[in-house]
């Protein structure tokens, strides 16, 4: 199934879950995730089943002044 991760198309297996998408981009903490503009708490990552054409945003904190 096709999804967008940070505006880049990715192909995932049918019934993929959020951790599968994070593994596809080799995401390393710290980060926050939104699926279709909805924040997903870290505790819900394993239960979040993805759908075709979902838009996943992985947001990393930025430091500086």
N, C-alpha and C positions, 0 to 999 in steps of 0.2 A: 504494500500500500504506500502511496505517496503522501508525505507530510512536508511542511516547511519548518526548518529549525533555524531560527535567526535569519529568516528570509532566504535560506538556501534549501533547495529541494533535496530530500533524502528518501530512499526507498527502505521501508521496514516490512517485516513479516506481518501477515494478517494477524489481528488480535494482539499486536505489540502493546506493551505498556510503557509508561513514562521512563522507567529505568533503561529500557531498550534504546530509546531516543537519546538519552544522556550518554549511553555507552557509544552510540554511533558517532558522537562528536568528541568523545573522550573528555567529557566535562570533569573538572576537578574542583572541589569546594574551595572557597565559598561561592555560592551562587543561589539565586532564587529562580523559580520557574513559573511561567504563566502559560496556560493552554487556552487559546482563543480569547486572550486578554483577561483570563480568570486566574488569579493567583492560586497555586496548588501548594498546600503545606507539605513539608518534607515527609511527614508521617503518612501522607496519602499517595506518595509516588508509586509504591508497588501496586496499589489497587487501581490506579488510573489507567484504564484501557483507552488507547488512542483510536481515532476514527480517520478514515481517508480524508485528506485535505485539512487536517488540524494544523493550526499555526502555533508552534512552540517557541517561546522566547526564553532563553537562558540569559539571565542578567547577572553580571558580576559587579561587586562593589568597586567604586572608584575612590581613591584617596588623593589627597593633595589640597592645595590651598589657593 
